[in-house]
Amino acid sequence: MAKKGKFYVVWKGKKPGIFDSWAACKKSIANYAGAEYKSFESFEVAKKAYNGNYADFKGKKNTTPHYLKKSWYD
């Protein structure tokens, strides 16, 4: 079974990637001007987002672009 909890994507930071804790994410973005990051509810969506573009998520709370959803009805 997949781990439940939040996953954090860092597109721009000291160490871009996907993190499973806020502490690790924060370490990657601390003191990094222009850091780009966002939390996601599942690793699957975080992984797809990481391979995408931060601009699709900037300023949006708890939204997932249609092309990352499992179906159009999600």
Predicted model as a PDB file, atoms N, CA, C, CB and O in Angstrom, pLDDT in the B-factor column:
MODEL        1                                                                  
ATOM      1  N   MET A   1       0.845  -1.182   0.000  1.00 41.00           N  
ATOM      2  CA  MET A   1       0.000   0.000   0.000  1.00 41.00           C  
ATOM      3  C   MET A   1       0.887   1.240   0.000  1.00 41.00           C  
ATOM      4  CB  MET A   1      -0.960   0.001   1.222  1.00 41.00           C  
ATOM      5  O   MET A   1       1.920   1.271   0.668  1.00 41.00           O  
ATOM      6  N   ALA A   2       0.488   2.242  -0.737  1.00 53.00           N  
ATOM      7  CA  ALA A   2       1.258   3.483  -0.838  1.00 53.00           C  
ATOM      8  C   ALA A   2       1.157   4.280   0.457  1.00 53.00           C  
ATOM      9  CB  ALA A   2       0.767   4.332  -2.026  1.00 53.00           C  
ATOM     10  O   ALA A   2       0.146   4.244   1.158  1.00 53.00           O  
ATOM     11  N   LYS A   3       2.215   4.986   0.746  1.00 57.00           N  
ATOM     12  CA  LYS A   3       2.254   5.830   1.930  1.00 57.00           C  
ATOM     13  C   LYS A   3       1.249   6.959   1.795  1.00 57.00           C  
ATOM     14  CB  LYS A   3       3.666   6.389   2.157  1.00 57.00           C  
ATOM     15  O   LYS A   3       1.121   7.566   0.732  1.00 57.00           O  
ATOM     16  N   LYS A   4       0.533   7.237   2.884  1.00 67.00           N  
ATOM     17  CA  LYS A   4      -0.416   8.346   2.880  1.00 67.00           C  
ATOM     18  C   LYS A   4       0.253   9.548   3.505  1.00 67.00           C  
ATOM     19  CB  LYS A   4      -1.724   7.982   3.636  1.00 67.00           C  
ATOM     20  O   LYS A   4       1.147   9.417   4.342  1.00 67.00           O  
ATOM     21  N   GLY A   5      -0.185  10.712   3.093  1.00 80.00           N  
ATOM     22  CA  GLY A   5       0.392  11.946   3.597  1.00 80.00           C  
ATOM     23  C   GLY A   5       0.709  12.860   2.440  1.00 80.00           C  
ATOM     24  O   GLY A   5       0.356  12.583   1.293  1.00 80.00           O  
ATOM     25  N   LYS A   6       1.370  13.939   2.746  1.00 92.00           N  
ATOM     26  CA  LYS A   6       1.702  14.895   1.699  1.00 92.00           C  
ATOM     27  C   LYS A   6       3.068  14.607   1.101  1.00 92.00           C  
ATOM     28  CB  LYS A   6       1.661  16.311   2.244  1.00 92.00           C  
ATOM     29  O   LYS A   6       3.967  14.067   1.746  1.00 92.00           O  
ATOM     30  N   PHE A   7       3.178  14.989  -0.144  1.00 96.00           N  
ATOM     31  CA  PHE A   7       4.448  14.918  -0.859  1.00 96.00           C  
ATOM     32  C   PHE A   7       4.721  16.320  -1.389  1.00 96.00           C  
ATOM     33  CB  PHE A   7       4.416  13.841  -2.028  1.00 96.00           C  
ATOM     34  O   PHE A   7       3.805  17.024  -1.815  1.00 96.00           O  
ATOM     35  N   TYR A   8       5.965  16.708  -1.360  1.00 96.00           N  
ATOM     36  CA  TYR A   8       6.354  18.065  -1.726  1.00 96.00           C  
ATOM     37  C   TYR A   8       7.252  18.028  -2.949  1.00 96.00           C  
ATOM     38  CB  TYR A   8       7.064  18.770  -0.554  1.00 96.00           C  
ATOM     39  O   TYR A   8       8.285  17.357  -2.961  1.00 96.00           O  
ATOM     40  N   VAL A   9       6.842  18.761  -3.980  1.00 96.00           N  
ATOM     41  CA  VAL A   9       7.622  18.846  -5.203  1.00 96.00           C  
ATOM     42  C   VAL A   9       8.396  20.158  -5.176  1.00 96.00           C  
ATOM     43  CB  VAL A   9       6.711  18.749  -6.470  1.00 96.00           C  
ATOM     44  O   VAL A   9       7.833  21.220  -4.913  1.00 96.00           O  
ATOM     45  N   VAL A  10       9.683  20.070  -5.449  1.00 96.00           N  
ATOM     46  CA  VAL A  10      10.522  21.261  -5.579  1.00 96.00           C  
ATOM     47  C   VAL A  10      11.043  21.275  -7.008  1.00 96.00           C  
ATOM     48  CB  VAL A  10      11.706  21.272  -4.526  1.00 96.00           C  
ATOM     49  O   VAL A  10      11.859  20.439  -7.395  1.00 96.00           O  
ATOM     50  N   TRP A  11      10.556  22.242  -7.786  1.00 95.00           N  
ATOM     51  CA  TRP A  11      11.027  22.399  -9.158  1.00 95.00           C  
ATOM     52  C   TRP A  11      12.327  23.190  -9.181  1.00 95.00           C  
ATOM     53  CB  TRP A  11       9.960  23.093 -10.024  1.00 95.00           C  
ATOM     54  O   TRP A  11      13.264  22.849  -9.903  1.00 95.00           O  
ATOM     55  N   LYS A  12      12.371  24.263  -8.372  1.00 94.00           N  
ATOM     56  CA  LYS A  12      13.571  25.093  -8.278  1.00 94.00           C  
ATOM     57  C   LYS A  12      13.930  25.246  -6.812  1.00 94.00           C  
ATOM     58  CB  LYS A  12      13.357  26.486  -8.950  1.00 94.00           C  
ATOM     59  O   LYS A  12      13.126  25.717  -6.007  1.00 94.00           O  
ATOM     60  N   GLY A  13      15.129  24.849  -6.481  1.00 95.00           N  
ATOM     61  CA  GLY A  13      15.613  24.934  -5.116  1.00 95.00           C  
ATOM     62  C   GLY A  13      17.040  24.429  -5.074  1.00 95.00           C  
ATOM     63  O   GLY A  13      17.640  24.156  -6.113  1.00 95.00           O  
ATOM     64  N   LYS A  14      17.582  24.304  -3.876  1.00 96.00           N  
ATOM     65  CA  LYS A  14      18.949  23.802  -3.736  1.00 96.00           C  
ATOM     66  C   LYS A  14      19.064  22.379  -4.277  1.00 96.00           C  
ATOM     67  CB  LYS A  14      19.390  23.846  -2.263  1.00 96.00           C  
ATOM     68  O   LYS A  14      20.068  21.997  -4.878  1.00 96.00           O  
ATOM     69  N   LYS A  15      18.007  21.613  -4.046  1.00 95.00           N  
ATOM     70  CA  LYS A  15      17.977  20.226  -4.515  1.00 95.00           C  
ATOM     71  C   LYS A  15      16.558  19.914  -5.003  1.00 95.00           C  
ATOM     72  CB  LYS A  15      18.418  19.227  -3.376  1.00 95.00           C  
ATOM     73  O   LYS A  15      15.715  19.497  -4.208  1.00 95.00           O  
ATOM     74  N   PRO A  16      16.283  20.108  -6.295  1.00 96.00           N  
ATOM     75  CA  PRO A  16      14.948  19.801  -6.823  1.00 96.00           C  
ATOM     76  C   PRO A  16      14.622  18.312  -6.654  1.00 96.00           C  
ATOM     77  CB  PRO A  16      14.855  20.200  -8.315  1.00 96.00           C  
ATOM     78  O   PRO A  16      15.512  17.462  -6.659  1.00 96.00           O  
ATOM     79  N   GLY A  17      13.344  18.022  -6.506  1.00 97.00           N  
ATOM     80  CA  GLY A  17      12.916  16.628  -6.375  1.00 97.00           C  
ATOM     81  C   GLY A  17      11.577  16.525  -5.688  1.00 97.00           C  
ATOM     82  O   GLY A  17      10.845  17.508  -5.564  1.00 97.00           O  
ATOM     83  N   ILE A  18      11.262  15.311  -5.239  1.00 97.00           N  
ATOM     84  CA  ILE A  18      10.018  15.021  -4.527  1.00 97.00           C  
ATOM     85  C   ILE A  18      10.405  14.589  -3.117  1.00 97.00           C  
ATOM     86  CB  ILE A  18       9.162  13.907  -5.263  1.00 97.00           C  
ATOM     87  O   ILE A  18      11.245  13.707  -2.938  1.00 97.00           O  
ATOM     88  N   PHE A  19       9.794  15.211  -2.130  1.00 97.00           N  
ATOM     89  CA  PHE A  19      10.113  14.936  -0.735  1.00 97.00           C  
ATOM     90  C   PHE A  19       8.864  14.464  -0.004  1.00 97.00           C  
ATOM     91  CB  PHE A  19      10.703  16.186  -0.050  1.00 97.00           C  
ATOM     92  O   PHE A  19       7.753  14.880  -0.332  1.00 97.00           O  
ATOM     93  N   ASP A  20       9.047  13.592   0.991  1.00 96.00           N  
ATOM     94  CA  ASP A  20       7.896  13.087   1.733  1.00 96.00           C  
ATOM     95  C   ASP A  20       7.738  13.739   3.101  1.00 96.00           C  
ATOM     96  CB  ASP A  20       8.012  11.598   1.899  1.00 96.00           C  
ATOM     97  O   ASP A  20       6.949  13.278   3.925  1.00 96.00           O  
ATOM     98  N   SER A  21       8.495  14.821   3.344  1.00 96.00           N  
ATOM     99  CA  SER A  21       8.323  15.572   4.585  1.00 96.00           C  
ATOM    100  C   SER A  21       8.555  17.051   4.324  1.00 96.00           C  
ATOM    101  CB  SER A  21       9.284  15.057   5.680  1.00 96.00           C  
ATOM    102  O   SER A  21       9.327  17.437   3.446  1.00 96.00           O  
ATOM    103  N   TRP A  22       7.863  17.866   5.113  1.00 95.00           N  
ATOM    104  CA  TRP A  22       8.035  19.302   4.985  1.00 95.00           C  
ATOM    105  C   TRP A  22       9.454  19.693   5.375  1.00 95.00           C  
ATOM    106  CB  TRP A  22       7.009  20.052   5.851  1.00 95.00           C  
ATOM    107  O   TRP A  22      10.030  20.598   4.770  1.00 95.00           O  
ATOM    108  N   ALA A  23      10.026  19.030   6.371  1.00 96.00           N  
ATOM    109  CA  ALA A  23      11.387  19.355   6.820  1.00 96.00           C  
ATOM    110  C   ALA A  23      12.392  19.207   5.681  1.00 96.00           C  
ATOM    111  CB  ALA A  23      11.793  18.453   7.997  1.00 96.00           C  
ATOM    112  O   ALA A  23      13.256  20.066   5.504  1.00 96.00           O  
ATOM    113  N   ALA A  24      12.287  18.136   4.915  1.00 96.00           N  
ATOM    114  CA  ALA A  24      13.206  17.911   3.793  1.00 96.00           C  
ATOM    115  C   ALA A  24      12.970  18.937   2.686  1.00 96.00           C  
ATOM    116  CB  ALA A  24      13.039  16.482   3.236  1.00 96.00           C  
ATOM    117  O   ALA A  24      13.919  19.444   2.088  1.00 96.00           O  
ATOM    118  N   CYS A  25      11.707  19.236   2.421  1.00 96.00           N  
ATOM    119  CA  CYS A  25      11.373  20.237   1.404  1.00 96.00           C  
ATOM    120  C   CYS A  25      11.916  21.595   1.816  1.00 96.00           C  
ATOM    121  CB  CYS A  25       9.844  20.313   1.183  1.00 96.00           C  
ATOM    122  O   CYS A  25      12.544  22.294   1.020  1.00 96.00           O  
ATOM    123  N   LYS A  26      11.668  21.960   3.064  1.00 95.00           N  
ATOM    124  CA  LYS A  26      12.109  23.255   3.565  1.00 95.00           C  
ATOM    125  C   LYS A  26      13.620  23.407   3.473  1.00 95.00           C  
ATOM    126  CB  LYS A  26      11.657  23.443   5.000  1.00 95.00           C  
ATOM    127  O   LYS A  26      14.122  24.484   3.152  1.00 95.00           O  
ATOM    128  N   LYS A  27      14.339  22.334   3.753  1.00 96.00           N  
ATOM    129  CA  LYS A  27      15.801  22.366   3.655  1.00 96.00           C  
ATOM    130  C   LYS A  27      16.234  22.650   2.215  1.00 96.00           C  
ATOM    131  CB  LYS A  27      16.409  21.030   4.144  1.00 96.00           C  
ATOM    132  O   LYS A  27      17.227  23.341   1.985  1.00 96.00           O  
ATOM    133  N   SER A  28      15.492  22.119   1.260  1.00 96.00           N  
ATOM    134  CA  SER A  28      15.814  22.300  -0.152  1.00 96.00           C  
ATOM    135  C   SER A  28      15.521  23.714  -0.655  1.00 96.00           C  
ATOM    136  CB  SER A  28      15.046  21.302  -0.978  1.00 96.00           C  
ATOM    137  O   SER A  28      16.165  24.179  -1.596  1.00 96.00           O  
ATOM    138  N   ILE A  29      14.559  24.399  -0.042  1.00 95.00           N  
ATOM    139  CA  ILE A  29      14.163  25.714  -0.548  1.00 95.00           C  
ATOM    140  C   ILE A  29      14.633  26.878   0.319  1.00 95.00           C  
ATOM    141  CB  ILE A  29      12.675  25.771  -0.676  1.00 95.00           C  
ATOM    142  O   ILE A  29      14.571  28.030  -0.112  1.00 95.00           O  
ATOM    143  N   ALA A  30      15.102  26.596   1.533  1.00 94.00           N  
ATOM    144  CA  ALA A  30      15.507  27.660   2.456  1.00 94.00           C  
ATOM    145  C   ALA A  30      16.599  28.527   1.833  1.00 94.00           C  
ATOM    146  CB  ALA A  30      15.999  27.060   3.791  1.00 94.00           C  
ATOM    147  O   ALA A  30      17.585  28.021   1.297  1.00 94.00           O  
ATOM    148  N   ASN A  31      16.406  29.830   1.915  1.00 94.00           N  
ATOM    149  CA  ASN A  31      17.369  30.813   1.402  1.00 94.00           C  
ATOM    150  C   ASN A  31      17.652  30.656  -0.091  1.00 94.00           C  
ATOM    151  CB  ASN A  31      18.664  30.702   2.167  1.00 94.00           C  
ATOM    152  O   ASN A  31      18.731  31.021  -0.559  1.00 94.00           O  
ATOM    153  N   TYR A  32      16.708  30.127  -0.825  1.00 93.00           N  
ATOM    154  CA  TYR A  32      16.845  29.992  -2.273  1.00 93.00           C  
ATOM    155  C   TYR A  32      15.870  30.975  -2.915  1.00 93.00           C  
ATOM    156  CB  TYR A  32      16.570  28.510  -2.749  1.00 93.00           C  
ATOM    157  O   TYR A  32      14.659  30.757  -2.900  1.00 93.00           O  
ATOM    158  N   ALA A  33      16.397  32.043  -3.472  1.00 93.00           N  
ATOM    159  CA  ALA A  33      15.553  33.067  -4.098  1.00 93.00           C  
ATOM    160  C   ALA A  33      14.825  32.482  -5.311  1.00 93.00           C  
ATOM    161  CB  ALA A  33      16.405  34.295  -4.521  1.00 93.00           C  
ATOM    162  O   ALA A  33      15.442  31.872  -6.184  1.00 93.00           O  
ATOM    163  N   GLY A  34      13.516  32.675  -5.349  1.00 92.00           N  
ATOM    164  CA  GLY A  34      12.723  32.187  -6.483  1.00 92.00           C  
ATOM    165  C   GLY A  34      12.397  30.704  -6.423  1.00 92.00           C  
ATOM    166  O   GLY A  34      12.112  30.087  -7.450  1.00 92.00           O  
ATOM    167  N   ALA A  35      12.436  30.126  -5.225  1.00 93.00           N  
ATOM    168  CA  ALA A  35      12.116  28.697  -5.088  1.00 93.00           C  
ATOM    169  C   ALA A  35      10.712  28.424  -5.613  1.00 93.00           C  
ATOM    170  CB  ALA A  35      12.235  28.242  -3.609  1.00 93.00           C  
ATOM    171  O   ALA A  35       9.804  29.237  -5.438  1.00 93.00           O  
ATOM    172  N   GLU A  36      10.543  27.277  -6.256  1.00 93.00           N  
ATOM    173  CA  GLU A  36       9.244  26.857  -6.785  1.00 93.00           C  
ATOM    174  C   GLU A  36       8.929  25.493  -6.197  1.00 93.00           C  
ATOM    175  CB  GLU A  36       9.241  26.814  -8.358  1.00 93.00           C  
ATOM    176  O   GLU A  36       9.653  24.526  -6.433  1.00 93.00           O  
ATOM    177  N   TYR A  37       7.835  25.417  -5.422  1.00 93.00           N  
ATOM    178  CA  TYR A  37       7.482  24.177  -4.740  1.00 93.00           C  
ATOM    179  C   TYR A  37       5.991  24.143  -4.451  1.00 93.00           C  
ATOM    180  CB  TYR A  37       8.283  24.024  -3.439  1.00 93.00           C  
ATOM    181  O   TYR A  37       5.330  25.182  -4.451  1.00 93.00           O  
ATOM    182  N   LYS A  38       5.465  22.958  -4.206  1.00 93.00           N  
ATOM    183  CA  LYS A  38       4.046  22.788  -3.891  1.00 93.00           C  
ATOM    184  C   LYS A  38       3.831  21.404  -3.297  1.00 93.00           C  
ATOM    185  CB  LYS A  38       3.162  22.988  -5.155  1.00 93.00           C  
ATOM    186  O   LYS A  38       4.560  20.465  -3.615  1.00 93.00           O  
ATOM    187  N   SER A  39       2.831  21.280  -2.435  1.00 93.00           N  
ATOM    188  CA  SER A  39       2.504  19.985  -1.837  1.00 93.00           C  
ATOM    189  C   SER A  39       1.400  19.293  -2.635  1.00 93.00           C  
ATOM    190  CB  SER A  39       2.071  20.161  -0.365  1.00 93.00           C  
ATOM    191  O   SER A  39       0.577  19.937  -3.284  1.00 93.00           O  
ATOM    192  N   PHE A  40       1.410  17.968  -2.566  1.00 92.00           N  
ATOM    193  CA  PHE A  40       0.423  17.136  -3.250  1.00 92.00           C  
ATOM    194  C   PHE A  40      -0.006  16.014  -2.315  1.00 92.00           C  
ATOM    195  CB  PHE A  40       0.995  16.562  -4.581  1.00 92.00           C  
ATOM    196  O   PHE A  40       0.741  15.618  -1.421  1.00 92.00           O  
ATOM    197  N   GLU A  41      -1.207  15.509  -2.528  1.00 90.00           N  
ATOM    198  CA  GLU A  41      -1.774  14.489  -1.664  1.00 90.00           C  
ATOM    199  C   GLU A  41      -1.324  13.065  -1.975  1.00 90.00           C  
ATOM    200  CB  GLU A  41      -3.241  14.555  -1.743  1.00 90.00           C  
ATOM    201  O   GLU A  41      -1.524  12.167  -1.157  1.00 90.00           O  
ATOM    202  N   SER A  42      -0.720  12.844  -3.141  1.00 92.00           N  
ATOM    203  CA  SER A  42      -0.261  11.491  -3.458  1.00 92.00           C  
ATOM    204  C   SER A  42       1.069  11.557  -4.206  1.00 92.00           C  
ATOM    205  CB  SER A  42      -1.321  10.733  -4.301  1.00 92.00           C  
ATOM    206  O   SER A  42       1.375  12.535  -4.889  1.00 92.00           O  
ATOM    207  N   PHE A  43       1.843  10.497  -4.057  1.00 94.00           N  
ATOM    208  CA  PHE A  43       3.129  10.435  -4.733  1.00 94.00           C  
ATOM    209  C   PHE A  43       2.937  10.404  -6.246  1.00 94.00           C  
ATOM    210  CB  PHE A  43       3.923   9.207  -4.268  1.00 94.00           C  
ATOM    211  O   PHE A  43       3.705  11.020  -6.986  1.00 94.00           O  
ATOM    212  N   GLU A  44       1.916   9.690  -6.702  1.00 91.00           N  
ATOM    213  CA  GLU A  44       1.649   9.560  -8.139  1.00 91.00           C  
ATOM    214  C   GLU A  44       1.443  10.930  -8.788  1.00 91.00           C  
ATOM    215  CB  GLU A  44       0.412   8.673  -8.376  1.00 91.00           C  
ATOM    216  O   GLU A  44       2.020  11.216  -9.837  1.00 91.00           O  
ATOM    217  N   VAL A  45       0.631  11.766  -8.171  1.00 89.00           N  
ATOM    218  CA  VAL A  45       0.372  13.096  -8.711  1.00 89.00           C  
ATOM    219  C   VAL A  45       1.618  13.972  -8.575  1.00 89.00           C  
ATOM    220  CB  VAL A  45      -0.830  13.751  -7.994  1.00 89.00           C  
ATOM    221  O   VAL A  45       1.930  14.754  -9.473  1.00 89.00           O  
ATOM    222  N   ALA A  46       2.324  13.841  -7.458  1.00 93.00           N  
ATOM    223  CA  ALA A  46       3.554  14.618  -7.262  1.00 93.00           C  
ATOM    224  C   ALA A  46       4.580  14.283  -8.340  1.00 93.00           C  
ATOM    225  CB  ALA A  46       4.147  14.350  -5.863  1.00 93.00           C  
ATOM    226  O   ALA A  46       5.254  15.171  -8.862  1.00 93.00           O  
ATOM    227  N   LYS A  47       4.692  13.013  -8.666  1.00 93.00           N  
ATOM    228  CA  LYS A  47       5.652  12.582  -9.685  1.00 93.00           C  
ATOM    229  C   LYS A  47       5.295  13.161 -11.053  1.00 93.00           C  
ATOM    230  CB  LYS A  47       5.701  11.046  -9.759  1.00 93.00           C  
ATOM    231  O   LYS A  47       6.168  13.640 -11.777  1.00 93.00           O  
ATOM    232  N   LYS A  48       4.032  13.116 -11.395  1.00 90.00           N  
ATOM    233  CA  LYS A  48       3.596  13.684 -12.673  1.00 90.00           C  
ATOM    234  C   LYS A  48       3.799  15.198 -12.686  1.00 90.00           C  
ATOM    235  CB  LYS A  48       2.115  13.342 -12.940  1.00 90.00           C  
ATOM    236  O   LYS A  48       4.200  15.767 -13.702  1.00 90.00           O  
ATOM    237  N   ALA A  49       3.523  15.841 -11.566  1.00 92.00           N  
ATOM    238  CA  ALA A  49       3.702  17.289 -11.479  1.00 92.00           C  
ATOM    239  C   ALA A  49       5.173  17.663 -11.609  1.00 92.00           C  
ATOM    240  CB  ALA A  49       3.138  17.820 -10.157  1.00 92.00           C  
ATOM    241  O   ALA A  49       5.510  18.637 -12.283  1.00 92.00           O  
ATOM    242  N   TYR A  50       6.035  16.906 -10.976  1.00 94.00           N  
ATOM    243  CA  TYR A  50       7.472  17.187 -11.039  1.00 94.00           C  
ATOM    244  C   TYR A  50       7.982  17.139 -12.478  1.00 94.00           C  
ATOM    245  CB  TYR A  50       8.251  16.187 -10.173  1.00 94.00           C  
ATOM    246  O   TYR A  50       8.872  17.900 -12.858  1.00 94.00           O  
ATOM    247  N   ASN A  51       7.417  16.252 -13.258  1.00 92.00           N  
ATOM    248  CA  ASN A  51       7.803  16.136 -14.666  1.00 92.00           C  
ATOM    249  C   ASN A  51       7.110  17.179 -15.532  1.00 92.00           C  
ATOM    250  CB  ASN A  51       7.483  14.743 -15.186  1.00 92.00           C  
ATOM    251  O   ASN A  51       7.349  17.252 -16.737  1.00 92.00           O  
ATOM    252  N   GLY A  52       6.252  17.983 -14.915  1.00 86.00           N  
ATOM    253  CA  GLY A  52       5.539  19.032 -15.627  1.00 86.00           C  
ATOM    254  C   GLY A  52       6.147  20.393 -15.363  1.00 86.00           C  
ATOM    255  O   GLY A  52       7.363  20.542 -15.242  1.00 86.00           O  
ATOM    256  N   ASN A  53       5.279  21.375 -15.278  1.00 82.00           N  
ATOM    257  CA  ASN A  53       5.703  22.768 -15.184  1.00 82.00           C  
ATOM    258  C   ASN A  53       5.098  23.423 -13.952  1.00 82.00           C  
ATOM    259  CB  ASN A  53       5.307  23.541 -16.449  1.00 82.00           C  
ATOM    260  O   ASN A  53       3.893  23.320 -13.723  1.00 82.00           O  
ATOM    261  N   TYR A  54       5.915  24.090 -13.164  1.00 85.00           N  
ATOM    262  CA  TYR A  54       5.444  24.780 -11.962  1.00 85.00           C  
ATOM    263  C   TYR A  54       4.342  25.792 -12.272  1.00 85.00           C  
ATOM    264  CB  TYR A  54       6.606  25.481 -11.277  1.00 85.00           C  
ATOM    265  O   TYR A  54       3.433  25.977 -11.463  1.00 85.00           O  
ATOM    266  N   ALA A  55       4.411  26.439 -13.411  1.00 82.00           N  
ATOM    267  CA  ALA A  55       3.424  27.464 -13.771  1.00 82.00           C  
ATOM    268  C   ALA A  55       1.999  26.917 -13.770  1.00 82.00           C  
ATOM    269  CB  ALA A  55       3.749  28.042 -15.142  1.00 82.00           C  
ATOM    270  O   ALA A  55       1.054  27.678 -13.565  1.00 82.00           O  
ATOM    271  N   ASP A  56       1.825  25.613 -13.996  1.00 81.00           N  
ATOM    272  CA  ASP A  56       0.493  25.005 -13.973  1.00 81.00           C  
ATOM    273  C   ASP A  56      -0.102  24.983 -12.569  1.00 81.00           C  
ATOM    274  CB  ASP A  56       0.556  23.590 -14.524  1.00 81.00           C  
ATOM    275  O   ASP A  56      -1.311  24.808 -12.420  1.00 81.00           O  
ATOM    276  N   PHE A  57       0.720  25.158 -11.541  1.00 78.00           N  
ATOM    277  CA  PHE A  57       0.271  25.041 -10.156  1.00 78.00           C  
ATOM    278  C   PHE A  57       0.396  26.335  -9.366  1.00 78.00           C  
ATOM    279  CB  PHE A  57       1.045  23.967  -9.465  1.00 78.00           C  
ATOM    280  O   PHE A  57      -0.211  26.471  -8.304  1.00 78.00           O  
ATOM    281  N   LYS A  58       1.166  27.275  -9.862  1.00 73.00           N  
ATOM    282  CA  LYS A  58       1.445  28.521  -9.153  1.00 73.00           C  
ATOM    283  C   LYS A  58       0.156  29.244  -8.778  1.00 73.00           C  
ATOM    284  CB  LYS A  58       2.327  29.432 -10.006  1.00 73.00           C  
ATOM    285  O   LYS A  58      -0.699  29.505  -9.624  1.00 73.00           O  
ATOM    286  N   GLY A  59       0.039  29.558  -7.500  1.00 66.00           N  
ATOM    287  CA  GLY A  59      -1.113  30.310  -7.016  1.00 66.00           C  
ATOM    288  C   GLY A  59      -2.401  29.519  -6.897  1.00 66.00           C  
ATOM    289  O   GLY A  59      -3.447  30.094  -6.598  1.00 66.00           O  
ATOM    290  N   LYS A  60      -2.351  28.224  -7.123  1.00 62.00           N  
ATOM    291  CA  LYS A  60      -3.559  27.400  -7.048  1.00 62.00           C  
ATOM    292  C   LYS A  60      -3.488  26.532  -5.804  1.00 62.00           C  
ATOM    293  CB  LYS A  60      -3.724  26.522  -8.323  1.00 62.00           C  
ATOM    294  O   LYS A  60      -2.468  25.894  -5.542  1.00 62.00           O  
ATOM    295  N   LYS A  61      -4.561  26.509  -5.045  1.00 58.00           N  
ATOM    296  CA  LYS A  61      -4.608  25.675  -3.842  1.00 58.00           C  
ATOM    297  C   LYS A  61      -5.356  24.386  -4.144  1.00 58.00           C  
ATOM    298  CB  LYS A  61      -5.281  26.431  -2.667  1.00 58.00           C  
ATOM    299  O   LYS A  61      -6.475  24.400  -4.657  1.00 58.00           O  
ATOM    300  N   ASN A  62      -4.719  23.283  -3.815  1.00 51.00           N  
ATOM    301  CA  ASN A  62      -5.357  21.972  -3.913  1.00 51.00           C  
ATOM    302  C   ASN A  62      -6.060  21.725  -5.241  1.00 51.00           C  
ATOM    303  CB  ASN A  62      -6.339  21.815  -2.805  1.00 51.00           C  
ATOM    304  O   ASN A  62      -7.151  21.156  -5.285  1.00 51.00           O  
ATOM    305  N   THR A  63      -5.425  22.158  -6.310  1.00 50.00           N  
ATOM    306  CA  THR A  63      -5.998  21.891  -7.623  1.00 50.00           C  
ATOM    307  C   THR A  63      -5.001  21.092  -8.438  1.00 50.00           C  
ATOM    308  CB  THR A  63      -6.378  23.208  -8.349  1.00 50.00           C  
ATOM    309  O   THR A  63      -3.789  21.241  -8.284  1.00 50.00           O  
ATOM    310  N   THR A  64      -5.510  20.265  -9.283  1.00 51.00           N  
ATOM    311  CA  THR A  64      -4.686  19.458 -10.153  1.00 51.00           C  
ATOM    312  C   THR A  64      -5.142  19.696 -11.583  1.00 51.00           C  
ATOM    313  CB  THR A  64      -4.765  17.954  -9.774  1.00 51.00           C  
ATOM    314  O   THR A  64      -6.328  19.550 -11.878  1.00 51.00           O  
ATOM    315  N   PRO A  65      -4.229  20.060 -12.479  1.00 52.00           N  
ATOM    316  CA  PRO A  65      -4.632  20.243 -13.875  1.00 52.00           C  
ATOM    317  C   PRO A  65      -5.278  18.974 -14.421  1.00 52.00           C  
ATOM    318  CB  PRO A  65      -3.421  20.636 -14.740  1.00 52.00           C  
ATOM    319  O   PRO A  65      -4.935  17.866 -14.008  1.00 52.00           O  
ATOM    320  N   HIS A  66      -6.196  19.139 -15.334  1.00 49.00           N  
ATOM    321  CA  HIS A  66      -6.949  17.999 -15.862  1.00 49.00           C  
ATOM    322  C   HIS A  66      -6.045  16.912 -16.426  1.00 49.00           C  
ATOM    323  CB  HIS A  66      -7.907  18.466 -16.936  1.00 49.00           C  
ATOM    324  O   HIS A  66      -6.388  15.733 -16.334  1.00 49.00           O  
ATOM    325  N   TYR A  67      -4.908  17.263 -17.002  1.00 49.00           N  
ATOM    326  CA  TYR A  67      -4.063  16.249 -17.622  1.00 49.00           C  
ATOM    327  C   TYR A  67      -3.315  15.393 -16.603  1.00 49.00           C  
ATOM    328  CB  TYR A  67      -3.075  16.908 -18.546  1.00 49.00           C  
ATOM    329  O   TYR A  67      -2.697  14.397 -16.977  1.00 49.00           O  
ATOM    330  N   LEU A  68      -3.360  15.765 -15.311  1.00 51.00           N  
ATOM    331  CA  LEU A  68      -2.743  14.926 -14.278  1.00 51.00           C  
ATOM    332  C   LEU A  68      -3.768  14.078 -13.540  1.00 51.00           C  
ATOM    333  CB  LEU A  68      -1.989  15.791 -13.284  1.00 51.00           C  
ATOM    334  O   LEU A  68      -3.399  13.223 -12.736  1.00 51.00           O  
ATOM    335  N   LYS A  69      -5.036  14.301 -13.802  1.00 49.00           N  
ATOM    336  CA  LYS A  69      -6.078  13.532 -13.133  1.00 49.00           C  
ATOM    337  C   LYS A  69      -6.234  12.171 -13.789  1.00 49.00           C  
ATOM    338  CB  LYS A  69      -7.411  14.289 -13.154  1.00 49.00           C  
ATOM    339  O   LYS A  69      -5.906  11.987 -14.961  1.00 49.00           O  
ATOM    340  N   LYS A  70      -6.745  11.213 -13.004  1.00 50.00           N  
ATOM    341  CA  LYS A  70      -6.941   9.861 -13.520  1.00 50.00           C  
ATOM    342  C   LYS A  70      -8.026   9.835 -14.589  1.00 50.00           C  
ATOM    343  CB  LYS A  70      -7.299   8.904 -12.383  1.00 50.00           C  
ATOM    344  O   LYS A  70      -7.944   9.073 -15.552  1.00 50.00           O  
ATOM    345  N   SER A  71      -9.027  10.659 -14.413  1.00 46.00           N  
ATOM    346  CA  SER A  71     -10.089  10.743 -15.404  1.00 46.00           C  
ATOM    347  C   SER A  71     -10.643  12.162 -15.402  1.00 46.00           C  
ATOM    348  CB  SER A  71     -11.213   9.703 -15.116  1.00 46.00           C  
ATOM    349  O   SER A  71     -10.345  12.949 -14.504  1.00 46.00           O  
ATOM    350  N   TRP A  72     -11.435  12.479 -16.392  1.00 43.00           N  
ATOM    351  CA  TRP A  72     -12.042  13.810 -16.480  1.00 43.00           C  
ATOM    352  C   TRP A  72     -13.050  14.033 -15.357  1.00 43.00           C  
ATOM    353  CB  TRP A  72     -12.725  13.996 -17.840  1.00 43.00           C  
ATOM    354  O   TRP A  72     -13.436  15.174 -15.105  1.00 43.00           O  
ATOM    355  N   TYR A  73     -13.483  12.983 -14.681  1.00 43.00           N  
ATOM    356  CA  TYR A  73     -14.510  13.090 -13.663  1.00 43.00           C  
ATOM    357  C   TYR A  73     -13.958  13.232 -12.259  1.00 43.00           C  
ATOM    358  CB  TYR A  73     -15.396  11.907 -13.724  1.00 43.00           C  
ATOM    359  O   TYR A  73     -14.742  13.348 -11.317  1.00 43.00           O  
ATOM    360  N   ASP A  74     -12.630  13.227 -12.070  1.00 41.00           N  
ATOM    361  CA  ASP A  74     -12.024  13.371 -10.744  1.00 41.00           C  
ATOM    362  C   ASP A  74     -12.173  14.777 -10.221  1.00 41.00           C  
ATOM    363  CB  ASP A  74     -10.556  12.993 -10.783  1.00 41.00           C  
ATOM    364  O   ASP A  74     -11.720  15.077  -9.117  1.00 41.00           O  
TER     365      ASP A  74                                                      
ENDMDL                                                                          
END                                                                             
